[in-house]
Amino acid sequence: MRQKRIVVIGSGFGGLAAAVRLQARGFQVDLFERLPEPGGRARTFHVGDYAFDGGPTVVTAPFLLEELFQLTGKRLDRAVELLPVDPFYKLFDARGNTLSYNGDPAHVLPQVEAIHPPDADGYLAFLRAAEPLLQKGFIELGAEPFLRLSDMARVAPDLAKLRAYESVYRFVGRYIQHPFLRQCFTFHPLFIGGNPLKASAIYAMIHLIEQRWGVWYPRGGMRSLVDALAALFGDLGGRLHLGTPVDRILVSGGRAAGVVAAGERIPADAVVSNADAATTYLKLVEQTPPRVRRHLTRSHYSMSLAVWYYGLATDQVPDALAHHNIVFGPRYEDLIRDIFERKVIADDFSLYLHVPSRTDPSAAPPGKQALYVLVPVPNLASTISWDDELQRLEERVLSLIEARFWPGFRRFIEVRHRIDPFYFAHDLGTYLGTGFSLEPRLMQSAWFRPHNKSPFIRGLYLVGAGTHPGAGIPGVLLSAKIAEKIVVRDMEEVDRRA
Ligand SMILES: Cc1cc2nc3c(=O)[nH]c(=O)nc-3n(C[C@H](O)[C@H](O)[C@H](O)COP(=O)(O)OP(=O)(O)OC[C@H]3O[C@@H](n4cnc5c(N)ncnc54)[C@H](O)[C@@H]3O)c2cc1C
């Protein structure tokens, strides 16, 4: 049989992982990326001497990365050094409560007890109750394709038993009463674009993924990981075309036949899209049925993000700050509603502050800091006057950092950079400029999420945040694993029929 050619659109973690897997399976893979560098949301911004992680900073479930190297007889640890992050996070509320947690209950429990004694037992009960969610939602079903409604029907009784219909917020609230502690153990869906008040309780497992496999940071920043995957793909014989946007997916006789990339027709036996799922169907495929278009435009989409990157001329980081810091504002549920439902930028906010030098001193030029501050904001389905509001928001954010953590922070700023919903929409091609594509609600998960295989165009497959199982590095790596399984099966079927 002739070697089959596969085009992958987009070099996010999902696209890179799919490209590595399929190239390792003997296909000739061409990966087209519209941006000048790989990584998608995980790309690096270079400003002056500084290199900033553009997006993800928390690596969990590293065995999913390990698998990619093992497929080719190589080892992840020879390519990238993953450094353990401890504590995993430091969390602060507006009333002066603090929790610094890691995978060691002996470290976490006394802190929980000091804040609200009954919640110490509650925390242990929460860990026990979330264990079956991890087992079912991640270990057993994480790499299942969910292409047929019957796949969903098969697992529905288990999901009901596990209360997957409840929100993370409600599920955790059964065990943990103190408002701050409840925030500490329900914020995780925000990391994958979920509203903790609406995301299925299944996503409470994210906390357990951290507990079981740890929280890691690649030495040299996320780019070490992205570059290692791109190099792995190249070593296998894969072809990476940077700065080459795909304008259209070619369809012939109901089958994906290739793409038009930078004006050139590229034939292929199959196409794997790592572009945003909604954008793939609304823009790249002309043949998308109207009912699918309607469904996609009526779905619930994740929030967007404003991220400010600062290069600071100082070698000192205040003792209060860890690598991953989450600072909750005075409101929690209502602020979430402002972001997801009312779609306004409120006066108050919660933020995530990334200080990588705490784990990896090489994350910034010697004697300096390269950090970022992230604030969840509504997506572009809103009527916000973005430039004015984001400028005002940045001032409030800087004032809070100076008042609570880092006196004189502004004085140290040497370089700065910002991304916002327009970056996600225009640079990354994401529908509504979301940070994470479709929201992870129960009715937008598994079979209800855009499938990894197109139901109406043969030979078209989807990987990445907007498809099953969802956003986050582990989710998109799993989507690539699922896509590999289906592509290989389908290509064997094509050969059998030939
Ligand atoms: C600020 C931020 C922080 C995050 N933090 C974490 C974290 O700490 N841990 C974690 O696990 N997850 C985190 N996430 C989520 C995680 O980063 C993403 O879910 C994941 O990286 C998305 O990968 P993806 O495969 O969907 O591809 P994406 O990263 O979305 O990449 C898609 C790629 O496709 C390209 N593309 C699109 N259209 C075309 C086209 N027509 N032609 C060619 N190329 C195209 C885009 O340019 C892009 O490079 C974070 C996300 C953000 C935004």
The ligand as an SDF file (V2000), in Angstrom:
LIG
                    3D

 53 58  0  0  0  0  0  0  0  0999 V2000
   -3.5330   31.6250   29.5150 C   0  0  0  0  0  0  0  0  0  0  0  0
   -3.8240   30.1520   29.5700 C   0  0  0  0  0  0  0  0  0  0  0  0
   -3.3480   29.4040   30.6280 C   0  0  0  0  0  0  0  0  0  0  0  0
   -3.5770   28.0330   30.6700 C   0  0  0  0  0  0  0  0  0  0  0  0
   -3.0490   27.3060   31.7010 N   0  0  0  0  0  0  0  0  0  0  0  0
   -3.0910   25.9580   31.6460 C   0  0  0  0  0  0  0  0  0  0  0  0
   -2.3170   25.1780   32.5480 C   0  0  0  0  0  0  0  0  0  0  0  0
   -1.5980   25.7230   33.3840 O   0  0  0  0  0  0  0  0  0  0  0  0
   -2.3630   23.8160   32.4330 N   0  0  0  0  0  0  0  0  0  0  0  0
   -3.1270   23.1950   31.4740 C   0  0  0  0  0  0  0  0  0  0  0  0
   -3.1280   21.9500   31.4090 O   0  0  0  0  0  0  0  0  0  0  0  0
   -3.8580   23.9210   30.5930 N   0  0  0  0  0  0  0  0  0  0  0  0
   -3.8320   25.2710   30.6510 C   0  0  0  0  0  0  0  0  0  0  0  0
   -4.5030   26.0100   29.7210 N   0  0  0  0  0  0  0  0  0  0  0  0
   -5.2990   25.3140   28.7090 C   0  0  0  0  0  0  0  0  0  0  0  0
   -4.3850   24.7100   27.6330 C   0  0  0  0  0  0  0  0  0  0  0  0
   -3.3180   25.5640   27.3840 O   0  0  0  0  0  0  0  0  0  0  0  0
   -5.1360   24.5270   26.3500 C   0  0  0  0  0  0  0  0  0  0  0  0
   -6.3790   23.8790   26.5620 O   0  0  0  0  0  0  0  0  0  0  0  0
   -4.3340   23.6990   25.3550 C   0  0  0  0  0  0  0  0  0  0  0  0
   -2.9850   24.1120   25.3040 O   0  0  0  0  0  0  0  0  0  0  0  0
   -4.9900   23.8890   24.0030 C   0  0  0  0  0  0  0  0  0  0  0  0
   -4.3670   23.0430   23.0780 O   0  0  0  0  0  0  0  0  0  0  0  0
   -5.0400   22.7460   21.6960 P   0  0  0  0  0  0  0  0  0  0  0  0
   -4.4970   21.4430   21.2220 O   0  0  0  0  0  0  0  0  0  0  0  0
   -6.5190   22.8810   21.7790 O   0  0  0  0  0  0  0  0  0  0  0  0
   -4.4590   23.8200   20.6850 O   0  0  0  0  0  0  0  0  0  0  0  0
   -4.2830   25.3980   20.7350 P   0  0  0  0  0  0  0  0  0  0  0  0
   -3.2680   25.7280   21.7350 O   0  0  0  0  0  0  0  0  0  0  0  0
   -5.5830   26.0710   20.7500 O   0  0  0  0  0  0  0  0  0  0  0  0
   -3.6120   25.5910   19.3020 O   0  0  0  0  0  0  0  0  0  0  0  0
   -4.3190   25.5320   18.1000 C   0  0  0  0  0  0  0  0  0  0  0  0
   -3.3450   25.9360   17.0120 C   0  0  0  0  0  0  0  0  0  0  0  0
   -4.0000   25.8990   15.7580 O   0  0  0  0  0  0  0  0  0  0  0  0
   -3.5290   26.9850   14.9770 C   0  0  0  0  0  0  0  0  0  0  0  0
   -4.5070   27.2630   13.9420 N   0  0  0  0  0  0  0  0  0  0  0  0
   -5.7890   27.6610   14.1090 C   0  0  0  0  0  0  0  0  0  0  0  0
   -6.3930   27.8260   12.9090 N   0  0  0  0  0  0  0  0  0  0  0  0
   -5.4550   27.5050   11.9840 C   0  0  0  0  0  0  0  0  0  0  0  0
   -5.4630   27.4760   10.5580 C   0  0  0  0  0  0  0  0  0  0  0  0
   -6.5600   27.8020    9.8610 N   0  0  0  0  0  0  0  0  0  0  0  0
   -4.3300   27.1210    9.9120 N   0  0  0  0  0  0  0  0  0  0  0  0
   -3.2020   26.7700   10.6110 C   0  0  0  0  0  0  0  0  0  0  0  0
   -3.1400   26.8000   11.9420 N   0  0  0  0  0  0  0  0  0  0  0  0
   -4.2590   27.1520   12.6230 C   0  0  0  0  0  0  0  0  0  0  0  0
   -3.4190   28.1180   15.9830 C   0  0  0  0  0  0  0  0  0  0  0  0
   -2.5650   29.1470   15.5160 O   0  0  0  0  0  0  0  0  0  0  0  0
   -2.8210   27.3640   17.1710 C   0  0  0  0  0  0  0  0  0  0  0  0
   -1.4130   27.3500   17.1150 O   0  0  0  0  0  0  0  0  0  0  0  0
   -4.3120   27.3930   29.6490 C   0  0  0  0  0  0  0  0  0  0  0  0
   -4.8190   28.1500   28.5880 C   0  0  0  0  0  0  0  0  0  0  0  0
   -4.5730   29.5110   28.5450 C   0  0  0  0  0  0  0  0  0  0  0  0
   -5.1060   30.2900   27.3820 C   0  0  0  0  0  0  0  0  0  0  0  0
  1  2  1  0
  2  3  1  0
  2 52  2  0
  3  4  2  0
  4  5  1  0
  4 50  1  0
  5  6  2  0
  6  7  1  0
  6 13  1  0
  7  8  2  0
  7  9  1  0
  9 10  1  0
 10 11  2  0
 10 12  1  0
 12 13  2  0
 13 14  1  0
 14 15  1  0
 14 50  1  0
 15 16  1  0
 16 17  1  0
 16 18  1  0
 18 19  1  0
 18 20  1  0
 20 21  1  0
 20 22  1  0
 22 23  1  0
 23 24  1  0
 24 25  2  0
 24 26  1  0
 24 27  1  0
 27 28  1  0
 28 29  2  0
 28 30  1  0
 28 31  1  0
 31 32  1  0
 32 33  1  0
 33 34  1  0
 33 48  1  0
 34 35  1  0
 35 36  1  0
 35 46  1  0
 36 37  1  0
 36 45  1  0
 37 38  2  0
 38 39  1  0
 39 40  1  0
 39 45  2  0
 40 41  1  0
 40 42  2  0
 42 43  1  0
 43 44  2  0
 44 45  1  0
 46 47  1  0
 46 48  1  0
 48 49  1  0
 50 51  2  0
 51 52  1  0
 52 53  1  0
M  END
$$$$
